[in-house]
């Protein structure tokens, strides 16, 4: 615990918060104690809010859709897993026997969730400024690796292309959604006159529609 606190650059007043943040549900079920699931829920919200506010202030020229995609890149499972690996969080995890035997200490989803739980633990222990300091140091610092250039508005481009033929229009259909409430993935289709001509996936319905429009544009441009 002490070694991990040094890597986190934060010393807990209430050490039990960190202990809970490191406790997977498999361990909690075997030992009748709290797991990190509730902390993960809080941490996801804190991380999302801090990241959104940072993007808003740092990139005033970026539209809402691009900020949404940037935030998704920064807080996605792979990004948080990389943070966990850098901090060596896996070494401190409390896992049940089954998870231990099947490689849970290296599982991306477990480590990513644990980072969110640690963020919540810091937030509950010392408030938003302390949590923000952690997020700034270990997550927002990754922005240099993320493309912040404005992106094309594929939906508008598709609409303009389709409308060159009188009487034609574009519509979007939600094909499905998956994942937990705090990390949903949506799949949408772009249709012209009811015919599906492209599909795409995203962290929001709007993003999925943009990706579907991009696929539709690529198909139409090759025709």
C-alpha positions as CSV (number, residue, x, y, z in Angstrom):
1,X,0.0,0.0,0.0
2,X,2.8,2.5,0.9
3,X,4.7,1.7,-2.2
4,X,1.7,2.2,-4.4
5,X,0.9,5.5,-2.6
6,X,4.4,6.7,-3.6
7,X,3.7,5.9,-7.2
8,X,0.3,7.6,-7.0
9,X,2.0,10.7,-5.5
10,X,-0.8,10.7,-2.9
11,X,-0.9,9.6,0.7
12,X,-4.4,8.5,1.9
13,X,-5.9,9.8,5.1
14,X,-8.4,6.9,5.1
15,X,-6.3,4.0,3.9
16,X,-9.4,1.7,3.8
17,X,-10.5,3.6,0.7
18,X,-7.4,2.6,-1.2
19,X,-7.8,-1.0,0.1
20,X,-11.4,-1.1,-1.2
21,X,-10.3,0.4,-4.5
22,X,-7.9,-2.5,-5.0
23,X,-10.5,-5.2,-4.1
24,X,-12.0,-7.1,-7.0
25,X,-15.5,-8.5,-6.6
26,X,-14.1,-12.0,-6.8
27,X,-12.1,-11.4,-3.6
28,X,-15.0,-9.6,-1.9
29,X,-17.3,-12.5,-2.5
30,X,-14.8,-14.9,-1.0
31,X,-14.1,-12.8,2.1
32,X,-17.4,-11.0,2.7
33,X,-16.0,-7.5,2.3
34,X,-16.6,-4.5,0.0
35,X,-15.5,-4.6,-3.6
36,X,-14.4,-1.7,-5.8
37,X,-17.5,-1.7,-7.9
38,X,-19.2,1.3,-6.2
39,X,-16.0,3.3,-6.2
40,X,-15.6,2.5,-9.9
41,X,-19.0,4.0,-10.6
42,X,-18.0,7.3,-8.8
43,X,-14.5,7.4,-10.4
44,X,-16.0,7.0,-13.9
45,X,-18.1,10.1,-13.3
46,X,-15.3,12.2,-11.8
47,X,-12.9,11.2,-14.6
48,X,-15.5,12.0,-17.3
49,X,-16.3,15.5,-15.8
50,X,-12.6,16.5,-15.2
51,X,-11.7,15.4,-18.7
52,X,-14.6,17.2,-20.3
53,X,-13.9,20.4,-18.5
54,X,-10.2,20.2,-19.5
55,X,-11.0,19.7,-23.2
56,X,-13.5,22.5,-23.1
57,X,-11.0,25.0,-21.7
58,X,-8.0,23.8,-23.6
59,X,-9.5,23.4,-27.1
60,X,-12.1,26.2,-27.5
61,X,-12.2,25.6,-31.3
62,X,-13.2,21.9,-31.1
63,X,-16.9,21.0,-31.7
64,X,-18.9,18.9,-29.2
65,X,-18.6,15.8,-31.4
66,X,-14.8,15.9,-31.5
67,X,-14.5,16.6,-27.8
68,X,-16.7,13.5,-27.2
69,X,-14.3,11.4,-29.3
70,X,-11.2,12.8,-27.6
71,X,-12.6,12.1,-24.2
72,X,-13.5,8.6,-25.2
73,X,-9.9,8.0,-26.3
74,X,-8.5,9.3,-23.1
75,X,-10.8,7.4,-20.7
76,X,-11.2,4.2,-22.7
77,X,-10.2,0.8,-21.3
78,X,-6.9,0.6,-23.1
79,X,-5.9,4.0,-21.9
80,X,-6.7,3.3,-18.3
81,X,-5.0,-0.1,-18.5
82,X,-1.8,1.6,-19.6
83,X,-2.1,3.9,-16.5
84,X,-2.5,0.8,-14.3
85,X,0.5,-0.9,-15.8
86,X,2.6,2.2,-15.4
87,X,1.7,2.4,-11.7
88,X,2.0,-1.4,-11.1
89,X,-1.5,-1.5,-9.7
90,X,-1.9,-5.2,-10.7
91,X,0.7,-6.1,-8.1
92,X,-1.5,-4.7,-5.3
93,X,-4.9,-6.1,-6.5
94,X,-6.9,-8.3,-4.1
95,X,-8.3,-11.1,-6.3
96,X,-10.3,-14.2,-5.7
97,X,-8.7,-17.6,-6.4
98,X,-10.4,-18.0,-9.7
99,X,-9.4,-14.7,-11.1
100,X,-5.8,-15.2,-9.7
101,X,-5.5,-18.5,-11.6
102,X,-6.9,-17.2,-14.8
103,X,-4.6,-14.1,-15.2
104,X,-6.9,-11.5,-13.6
105,X,-3.9,-9.5,-12.4
106,X,-3.1,-8.7,-16.0
107,X,-6.7,-8.5,-17.4
108,X,-7.3,-5.1,-19.1
109,X,-10.9,-4.6,-17.9
110,X,-10.0,-5.4,-14.2
111,X,-7.1,-3.0,-14.2
112,X,-9.0,-0.2,-16.0
113,X,-11.9,-0.5,-13.6
114,X,-9.4,-0.4,-10.7
115,X,-7.9,2.9,-12.0
116,X,-11.4,4.5,-11.9
117,X,-11.9,3.1,-8.4
118,X,-8.6,4.7,-7.3
119,X,-9.7,8.0,-8.7
120,X,-12.9,7.8,-6.7
121,X,-10.9,6.8,-3.5
122,X,-8.7,9.9,-3.9
123,X,-11.8,12.1,-4.5
124,X,-13.6,10.8,-1.5
125,X,-10.5,11.1,0.7
126,X,-9.5,14.6,-0.2
127,X,-11.9,16.2,-2.7
128,X,-11.9,17.2,-6.4
129,X,-8.6,19.0,-6.5
130,X,-6.7,15.9,-5.4
131,X,-8.5,13.7,-7.9
132,X,-7.9,16.3,-10.6
133,X,-4.2,16.3,-9.8
134,X,-4.0,12.5,-10.3
135,X,-6.0,12.7,-13.6
136,X,-3.9,15.6,-14.9
137,X,-0.6,13.7,-14.1
138,X,-1.5,10.2,-15.4
139,X,-4.4,10.6,-17.9
140,X,-4.6,14.1,-19.4
141,X,-0.8,14.1,-19.9
142,X,-1.5,11.5,-22.6
143,X,-3.1,14.1,-24.8
144,X,0.2,14.6,-26.6
145,X,-0.4,11.1,-28.1
146,X,-3.9,11.9,-29.2
147,X,-4.8,13.6,-32.5
148,X,-6.6,16.9,-31.5
149,X,-7.1,18.1,-35.1
150,X,-10.7,19.0,-36.0
151,X,-12.3,16.2,-37.9
152,X,-14.7,16.1,-40.9
153,X,-18.4,16.2,-40.4
154,X,-19.3,13.0,-42.3
155,X,-23.0,13.3,-41.7
156,X,-23.2,16.7,-43.4
157,X,-20.9,15.6,-46.2
158,X,-23.1,12.6,-46.8
159,X,-26.3,14.6,-46.7
160,X,-24.9,17.1,-49.3
161,X,-23.8,14.3,-51.6
162,X,-27.1,12.4,-51.4
163,X,-29.1,15.5,-52.0
164,X,-27.4,16.1,-55.3
165,X,-30.0,13.6,-56.6
166,X,-33.5,15.2,-56.1
167,X,-35.8,13.2,-53.9
168,X,-33.1,11.2,-52.0
169,X,-32.5,11.5,-48.3
170,X,-30.4,10.0,-45.5
171,X,-31.7,8.4,-42.3
172,X,-29.9,6.6,-39.4
173,X,-31.0,3.5,-37.6
174,X,-29.6,2.3,-34.3
175,X,-28.6,-1.4,-34.8
176,X,-27.6,-2.2,-31.3
177,X,-25.8,-1.2,-28.1
178,X,-23.6,-3.1,-25.6
179,X,-21.5,-2.6,-22.5
180,X,-22.3,-1.2,-19.0
181,X,-24.2,2.0,-18.5
182,X,-21.0,4.0,-17.9
183,X,-19.2,2.6,-21.0
184,X,-21.8,2.0,-23.7
185,X,-21.0,1.2,-27.3
186,X,-23.5,2.0,-30.0
187,X,-23.8,0.6,-33.6
188,X,-25.7,2.7,-36.2
189,X,-26.5,2.3,-39.9
190,X,-26.7,5.1,-42.5
191,X,-29.5,4.5,-45.0
192,X,-30.4,6.1,-48.3
193,X,-34.0,5.6,-49.3
194,X,-34.2,2.9,-46.7
195,X,-31.2,0.9,-48.0
196,X,-28.3,0.5,-45.6
197,X,-25.1,1.7,-47.2
198,X,-22.8,2.0,-44.2
199,X,-22.5,1.2,-40.5
200,X,-20.3,2.4,-37.7
201,X,-19.6,2.1,-33.9
202,X,-19.0,4.8,-31.3
203,X,-19.2,5.7,-27.6
204,X,-22.3,7.8,-28.3
205,X,-25.2,7.5,-30.7
206,X,-24.0,10.6,-32.5
207,X,-20.5,9.2,-32.8
208,X,-21.8,5.9,-34.2
209,X,-23.9,7.9,-36.8
210,X,-20.8,9.8,-37.8
211,X,-18.8,6.6,-38.3
212,X,-21.7,5.1,-40.3
213,X,-21.8,8.2,-42.5
214,X,-18.0,7.9,-43.0
215,X,-18.5,4.3,-44.2
216,X,-21.4,5.3,-46.4
217,X,-19.3,8.1,-48.0
218,X,-16.4,5.7,-48.7
219,X,-18.8,3.3,-50.4
220,X,-20.5,6.0,-52.5
221,X,-17.2,7.6,-53.5
222,X,-16.0,4.2,-54.8
223,X,-19.2,3.5,-56.8
